[in-house]
Amino acid sequence: MNPLWIAVVGRKGGSGKTALALGLAAHYVREERRVLLVDLDPQGSASLALDADASGEHLAEVLDGNAAPEMVTHVTFLDVLTGGPALENVNAAQTLRDALAGVEADVVVMDCPPGHADLDRLALHAADVVLAATESHRLGIAGAARVLDEARTVKPRPRCALVLGRVDDRRGLDRAAPNLLAGAFSVPVMSIHQDTRLADALNTGSLPPGSGRAAQDVAAVAAWVDKQSKRKGDA
């Protein structure tokens, strides 16, 4: 089995990174594709959102080469390697693909930390696709630019896109940002709109719903990701 590896990376907190990672996981689960969600964040936000253990101890042992991965099954088609504070001082003994070799998954979604370069680097080097998550303000965009710059140094280079989170079309900057950023970074720019159904799901330990504006946006991101995967397979 050769999974599709997706890194969701955001260098600034509050970028909508975890919501995007969980949204993609939920989307692929609804398609009955087997998903492994790897929570690489020492804050354990994705794990907490799923009401799972958020110590990160097991994943830290896996990355350090001291344990084989044992996933927690959240729902049918979704396994989780939970994150948390134990990841803060991890010293990875191998690449992420090697550490997780043999896992059964169609899609691996990696939720990356906002401020841990070593864990970010593990995900970038494992990724087939990198989604740089940000909001449409200067500090967030600067962090996303660093993600894209680093991804371009990886061999083989992953496919990259910028994903704007918490978009509100009533704000002029949010309306203008996709075209401006696509021209500045020469990558596709997609948006995830604000949606109370998405926020409610994350607050109640549920996977993001399959209906609503945010779900439509996530489906569009997933369609783009799948297209990149097919192009890579044809290359």
Contacts in CASP RR format, 6 or more apart in sequence:
PFRMAT RR
TARGET T0000
AUTHOR 0000-0000-0000
METHOD contacts of the structure
MODEL  1
MNPLWIAVVGRKGGSGKTALALGLAAHYVREERRVLLVDLDPQGSASLAL
DADASGEHLAEVLDGNAAPEMVTHVTFLDVLTGGPALENVNAAQTLRDAL
AGVEADVVVMDCPPGHADLDRLALHAADVVLAATESHRLGIAGAARVLDE
ARTVKPRPRCALVLGRVDDRRGLDRAAPNLLAGAFSVPVMSIHQDTRLAD
ALNTGSLPPGSGRAAQDVAAVAAWVDKQSKRKGDA
1 102 0 8 1.000
1 104 0 8 1.000
1 105 0 8 1.000
1 106 0 8 1.000
3 36 0 8 1.000
3 103 0 8 1.000
3 105 0 8 1.000
3 106 0 8 1.000
3 107 0 8 1.000
3 108 0 8 1.000
4 106 0 8 1.000
4 107 0 8 1.000
4 108 0 8 1.000
4 128 0 8 1.000
4 129 0 8 1.000
4 225 0 8 1.000
4 226 0 8 1.000
4 229 0 8 1.000
5 97 0 8 1.000
5 108 0 8 1.000
5 110 0 8 1.000
5 126 0 8 1.000
5 127 0 8 1.000
5 128 0 8 1.000
5 129 0 8 1.000
6 24 0 8 1.000
6 107 0 8 1.000
6 108 0 8 1.000
6 109 0 8 1.000
6 110 0 8 1.000
6 127 0 8 1.000
6 128 0 8 1.000
6 129 0 8 1.000
6 130 0 8 1.000
6 131 0 8 1.000
6 225 0 8 1.000
7 110 0 8 1.000
7 112 0 8 1.000
7 123 0 8 1.000
7 124 0 8 1.000
7 126 0 8 1.000
7 127 0 8 1.000
7 129 0 8 1.000
7 130 0 8 1.000
7 131 0 8 1.000
7 158 0 8 1.000
8 17 0 8 1.000
8 18 0 8 1.000
8 20 0 8 1.000
8 21 0 8 1.000
8 24 0 8 1.000
8 109 0 8 1.000
8 110 0 8 1.000
8 111 0 8 1.000
8 112 0 8 1.000
8 131 0 8 1.000
8 133 0 8 1.000
8 163 0 8 1.000
9 17 0 8 1.000
9 112 0 8 1.000
9 120 0 8 1.000
9 123 0 8 1.000
9 124 0 8 1.000
9 130 0 8 1.000
9 131 0 8 1.000
9 132 0 8 1.000
9 133 0 8 1.000
9 147 0 8 1.000
10 17 0 8 1.000
10 112 0 8 1.000
10 114 0 8 1.000
10 132 0 8 1.000
10 133 0 8 1.000
10 134 0 8 1.000
10 143 0 8 1.000
10 144 0 8 1.000
10 147 0 8 1.000
11 114 0 8 1.000
11 115 0 8 1.000
11 120 0 8 1.000
11 140 0 8 1.000
11 143 0 8 1.000
11 144 0 8 1.000
11 146 0 8 1.000
11 147 0 8 1.000
12 114 0 8 1.000
12 134 0 8 1.000
12 135 0 8 1.000
12 139 0 8 1.000
12 140 0 8 1.000
12 143 0 8 1.000
13 114 0 8 1.000
14 114 0 8 1.000
14 135 0 8 1.000
15 114 0 8 1.000
15 133 0 8 1.000
15 134 0 8 1.000
15 135 0 8 1.000
15 140 0 8 1.000
15 144 0 8 1.000
15 165 0 8 1.000
16 133 0 8 1.000
16 135 0 8 1.000
16 165 0 8 1.000
16 166 0 8 1.000
16 192 0 8 1.000
17 111 0 8 1.000
17 112 0 8 1.000
17 114 0 8 1.000
17 133 0 8 1.000
18 41 0 8 1.000
18 45 0 8 1.000
18 46 0 8 1.000
18 49 0 8 1.000
18 111 0 8 1.000
18 202 0 8 1.000
19 165 0 8 1.000
19 192 0 8 1.000
19 198 0 8 1.000
19 202 0 8 1.000
19 208 0 8 1.000
19 214 0 8 1.000
20 131 0 8 1.000
20 133 0 8 1.000
20 163 0 8 1.000
20 165 0 8 1.000
20 192 0 8 1.000
20 218 0 8 1.000
20 221 0 8 1.000
21 37 0 8 1.000
21 46 0 8 1.000
21 109 0 8 1.000
21 110 0 8 1.000
21 111 0 8 1.000
22 37 0 8 1.000
22 46 0 8 1.000
22 49 0 8 1.000
22 50 0 8 1.000
22 111 0 8 1.000
22 202 0 8 1.000
22 207 0 8 1.000
22 208 0 8 1.000
23 198 0 8 1.000
23 207 0 8 1.000
23 208 0 8 1.000
23 214 0 8 1.000
23 215 0 8 1.000
23 218 0 8 1.000
24 107 0 8 1.000
24 109 0 8 1.000
24 218 0 8 1.000
24 221 0 8 1.000
24 222 0 8 1.000
24 225 0 8 1.000
25 35 0 8 1.000
25 37 0 8 1.000
25 78 0 8 1.000
25 107 0 8 1.000
25 109 0 8 1.000
25 207 0 8 1.000
26 207 0 8 1.000
26 208 0 8 1.000
26 209 0 8 1.000
26 210 0 8 1.000
26 218 0 8 1.000
27 210 0 8 1.000
27 215 0 8 1.000
27 218 0 8 1.000
27 219 0 8 1.000
27 222 0 8 1.000
28 35 0 8 1.000
28 77 0 8 1.000
28 106 0 8 1.000
28 107 0 8 1.000
28 109 0 8 1.000
28 222 0 8 1.000
29 35 0 8 1.000
29 75 0 8 1.000
29 76 0 8 1.000
29 77 0 8 1.000
29 78 0 8 1.000
29 207 0 8 1.000
30 210 0 8 1.000
32 77 0 8 1.000
33 77 0 8 1.000
33 106 0 8 1.000
33 107 0 8 1.000
34 77 0 8 1.000
34 79 0 8 1.000
34 104 0 8 1.000
34 105 0 8 1.000
34 106 0 8 1.000
34 107 0 8 1.000
35 77 0 8 1.000
35 78 0 8 1.000
35 79 0 8 1.000
35 105 0 8 1.000
35 106 0 8 1.000
35 107 0 8 1.000
35 108 0 8 1.000
35 109 0 8 1.000
36 71 0 8 1.000
36 79 0 8 1.000
36 80 0 8 1.000
36 81 0 8 1.000
36 100 0 8 1.000
36 103 0 8 1.000
36 105 0 8 1.000
36 107 0 8 1.000
36 108 0 8 1.000
36 109 0 8 1.000
37 46 0 8 1.000
37 74 0 8 1.000
37 78 0 8 1.000
37 79 0 8 1.000
37 80 0 8 1.000
37 81 0 8 1.000
37 109 0 8 1.000
37 111 0 8 1.000
38 59 0 8 1.000
38 81 0 8 1.000
38 96 0 8 1.000
38 100 0 8 1.000
38 108 0 8 1.000
38 109 0 8 1.000
38 110 0 8 1.000
38 111 0 8 1.000
38 123 0 8 1.000
39 45 0 8 1.000
39 46 0 8 1.000
39 47 0 8 1.000
39 54 0 8 1.000
39 56 0 8 1.000
39 59 0 8 1.000
39 80 0 8 1.000
39 81 0 8 1.000
39 82 0 8 1.000
39 83 0 8 1.000
39 84 0 8 1.000
39 111 0 8 1.000
40 59 0 8 1.000
40 83 0 8 1.000
40 87 0 8 1.000
40 110 0 8 1.000
40 111 0 8 1.000
40 112 0 8 1.000
40 113 0 8 1.000
40 116 0 8 1.000
40 119 0 8 1.000
40 120 0 8 1.000
40 122 0 8 1.000
40 123 0 8 1.000
41 83 0 8 1.000
41 84 0 8 1.000
41 87 0 8 1.000
41 111 0 8 1.000
41 112 0 8 1.000
41 113 0 8 1.000
41 114 0 8 1.000
41 116 0 8 1.000
41 119 0 8 1.000
42 56 0 8 1.000
42 83 0 8 1.000
42 84 0 8 1.000
42 85 0 8 1.000
42 86 0 8 1.000
42 87 0 8 1.000
42 88 0 8 1.000
42 113 0 8 1.000
42 116 0 8 1.000
42 119 0 8 1.000
43 84 0 8 1.000
43 113 0 8 1.000
43 114 0 8 1.000
44 54 0 8 1.000
44 56 0 8 1.000
44 82 0 8 1.000
44 83 0 8 1.000
44 84 0 8 1.000
45 111 0 8 1.000
46 80 0 8 1.000
46 83 0 8 1.000
46 111 0 8 1.000
47 53 0 8 1.000
47 54 0 8 1.000
47 56 0 8 1.000
47 80 0 8 1.000
47 82 0 8 1.000
47 83 0 8 1.000
47 84 0 8 1.000
48 54 0 8 1.000
49 202 0 8 1.000
49 205 0 8 1.000
50 74 0 8 1.000
50 80 0 8 1.000
50 205 0 8 1.000
50 207 0 8 1.000
51 205 0 8 1.000
52 72 0 8 1.000
52 74 0 8 1.000
52 80 0 8 1.000
52 82 0 8 1.000
53 72 0 8 1.000
53 82 0 8 1.000
54 82 0 8 1.000
54 83 0 8 1.000
54 84 0 8 1.000
55 82 0 8 1.000
55 83 0 8 1.000
55 84 0 8 1.000
55 85 0 8 1.000
55 86 0 8 1.000
56 82 0 8 1.000
56 83 0 8 1.000
56 84 0 8 1.000
56 85 0 8 1.000
56 86 0 8 1.000
56 87 0 8 1.000
57 86 0 8 1.000
58 67 0 8 1.000
58 69 0 8 1.000
58 70 0 8 1.000
58 81 0 8 1.000
58 82 0 8 1.000
59 69 0 8 1.000
59 81 0 8 1.000
59 82 0 8 1.000
59 83 0 8 1.000
59 84 0 8 1.000
59 86 0 8 1.000
59 87 0 8 1.000
60 86 0 8 1.000
60 87 0 8 1.000
60 90 0 8 1.000
61 67 0 8 1.000
62 68 0 8 1.000
62 69 0 8 1.000
62 81 0 8 1.000
62 99 0 8 1.000
62 100 0 8 1.000
63 87 0 8 1.000
63 90 0 8 1.000
63 92 0 8 1.000
63 93 0 8 1.000
63 96 0 8 1.000
63 99 0 8 1.000
63 122 0 8 1.000
64 90 0 8 1.000
64 91 0 8 1.000
64 92 0 8 1.000
64 93 0 8 1.000
65 93 0 8 1.000
65 94 0 8 1.000
65 99 0 8 1.000
69 81 0 8 1.000
69 99 0 8 1.000
69 100 0 8 1.000
69 103 0 8 1.000
71 79 0 8 1.000
71 80 0 8 1.000
71 81 0 8 1.000
71 103 0 8 1.000
72 79 0 8 1.000
72 80 0 8 1.000
72 81 0 8 1.000
72 82 0 8 1.000
73 79 0 8 1.000
73 80 0 8 1.000
74 80 0 8 1.000
74 207 0 8 1.000
75 207 0 8 1.000
78 207 0 8 1.000
79 103 0 8 1.000
79 105 0 8 1.000
81 100 0 8 1.000
87 113 0 8 1.000
87 116 0 8 1.000
87 119 0 8 1.000
88 116 0 8 1.000
90 118 0 8 1.000
90 119 0 8 1.000
92 99 0 8 1.000
92 118 0 8 1.000
92 122 0 8 1.000
93 99 0 8 1.000
95 122 0 8 1.000
95 125 0 8 1.000
95 126 0 8 1.000
96 110 0 8 1.000
96 122 0 8 1.000
96 123 0 8 1.000
96 125 0 8 1.000
96 126 0 8 1.000
97 126 0 8 1.000
100 108 0 8 1.000
108 126 0 8 1.000
110 123 0 8 1.000
110 126 0 8 1.000
110 127 0 8 1.000
112 119 0 8 1.000
112 120 0 8 1.000
112 123 0 8 1.000
113 119 0 8 1.000
113 120 0 8 1.000
120 147 0 8 1.000
120 150 0 8 1.000
121 150 0 8 1.000
124 130 0 8 1.000
124 147 0 8 1.000
124 150 0 8 1.000
124 151 0 8 1.000
124 154 0 8 1.000
124 158 0 8 1.000
125 154 0 8 1.000
127 151 0 8 1.000
127 154 0 8 1.000
127 158 0 8 1.000
128 158 0 8 1.000
128 159 0 8 1.000
128 228 0 8 1.000
128 229 0 8 1.000
128 232 0 8 1.000
129 158 0 8 1.000
129 159 0 8 1.000
129 160 0 8 1.000
129 161 0 8 1.000
129 225 0 8 1.000
129 228 0 8 1.000
129 229 0 8 1.000
130 147 0 8 1.000
130 148 0 8 1.000
130 151 0 8 1.000
130 158 0 8 1.000
130 159 0 8 1.000
130 160 0 8 1.000
130 161 0 8 1.000
131 160 0 8 1.000
131 161 0 8 1.000
131 162 0 8 1.000
131 163 0 8 1.000
131 221 0 8 1.000
131 225 0 8 1.000
132 143 0 8 1.000
132 144 0 8 1.000
132 147 0 8 1.000
132 148 0 8 1.000
132 151 0 8 1.000
132 160 0 8 1.000
132 161 0 8 1.000
132 162 0 8 1.000
132 163 0 8 1.000
133 144 0 8 1.000
133 163 0 8 1.000
133 165 0 8 1.000
134 140 0 8 1.000
134 141 0 8 1.000
134 143 0 8 1.000
134 144 0 8 1.000
134 162 0 8 1.000
134 163 0 8 1.000
134 164 0 8 1.000
134 165 0 8 1.000
135 164 0 8 1.000
135 165 0 8 1.000
135 166 0 8 1.000
136 164 0 8 1.000
136 165 0 8 1.000
136 167 0 8 1.000
136 171 0 8 1.000
136 173 0 8 1.000
136 174 0 8 1.000
136 177 0 8 1.000
136 181 0 8 1.000
137 173 0 8 1.000
141 181 0 8 1.000
144 162 0 8 1.000
145 185 0 8 1.000
148 160 0 8 1.000
148 162 0 8 1.000
148 185 0 8 1.000
148 187 0 8 1.000
151 157 0 8 1.000
151 158 0 8 1.000
151 160 0 8 1.000
152 160 0 8 1.000
159 225 0 8 1.000
159 228 0 8 1.000
159 231 0 8 1.000
159 232 0 8 1.000
160 187 0 8 1.000
161 187 0 8 1.000
161 188 0 8 1.000
161 189 0 8 1.000
161 190 0 8 1.000
161 221 0 8 1.000
161 224 0 8 1.000
162 181 0 8 1.000
162 182 0 8 1.000
162 185 0 8 1.000
162 187 0 8 1.000
162 188 0 8 1.000
162 189 0 8 1.000
162 190 0 8 1.000
163 189 0 8 1.000
163 190 0 8 1.000
163 191 0 8 1.000
163 192 0 8 1.000
163 221 0 8 1.000
164 174 0 8 1.000
164 177 0 8 1.000
164 178 0 8 1.000
164 181 0 8 1.000
164 189 0 8 1.000
164 190 0 8 1.000
164 191 0 8 1.000
164 192 0 8 1.000
165 191 0 8 1.000
165 192 0 8 1.000
165 193 0 8 1.000
166 192 0 8 1.000
166 193 0 8 1.000
166 194 0 8 1.000
167 174 0 8 1.000
167 177 0 8 1.000
167 191 0 8 1.000
167 192 0 8 1.000
167 193 0 8 1.000
167 194 0 8 1.000
168 174 0 8 1.000
168 193 0 8 1.000
168 194 0 8 1.000
169 175 0 8 1.000
169 193 0 8 1.000
174 191 0 8 1.000
177 189 0 8 1.000
178 189 0 8 1.000
178 190 0 8 1.000
178 191 0 8 1.000
179 189 0 8 1.000
181 189 0 8 1.000
182 188 0 8 1.000
182 189 0 8 1.000
188 224 0 8 1.000
190 217 0 8 1.000
190 220 0 8 1.000
190 221 0 8 1.000
190 224 0 8 1.000
191 217 0 8 1.000
192 214 0 8 1.000
192 217 0 8 1.000
192 218 0 8 1.000
192 221 0 8 1.000
193 213 0 8 1.000
193 214 0 8 1.000
193 217 0 8 1.000
194 213 0 8 1.000
194 214 0 8 1.000
195 212 0 8 1.000
195 213 0 8 1.000
195 214 0 8 1.000
195 215 0 8 1.000
197 208 0 8 1.000
197 209 0 8 1.000
197 211 0 8 1.000
197 212 0 8 1.000
197 214 0 8 1.000
197 215 0 8 1.000
198 208 0 8 1.000
198 209 0 8 1.000
198 214 0 8 1.000
198 215 0 8 1.000
200 206 0 8 1.000
201 207 0 8 1.000
201 208 0 8 1.000
201 209 0 8 1.000
202 208 0 8 1.000
208 214 0 8 1.000
208 215 0 8 1.000
208 218 0 8 1.000
209 215 0 8 1.000
END
